[in-house]
Amino acid sequence: MKQTITVTWLCADGASVTAEVPLGHSLMEAAVAHNVPGVIGDCGGALACATCHVVVESSPIPLPMPSATEGEMLEFTEAPAEPSSRLSCQIKAVPELNGLILRVPGP
């Protein structure tokens, strides 16, 4: 069984980063590990900042709704939050998300 999923980040500068993400890892951890511009993860995934803001462009399955805390943190993003905005620290790599495409909004 495949132990990773493929995730693509569309960067604000027009570039893209595609990476194999180990199952169970947060997509913030993966973005930081692959030097995705614009995903910083200052709080290390503790849901205490909004520096891992992404917009879900395409997902093979619907993501669960953001928690109330994540929704509150999305109010503090540098770029305005969009209807499909998420904090990537709150998205875990699971087999069903293979092929997920995220956009990193520009400031």
Buried (B, 14 or more C-beta within 10 A) or exposed (E): EEEBBBBBBBBEEEEEBEBBBEBEBBBBBBBBEBEBBBBBBEBBBEBEBBBBBBBBEEBEEEBEEBEEEBEEBBEEBEBEBBEBBBBBBBBEBEEEBBEBBBBBBEE
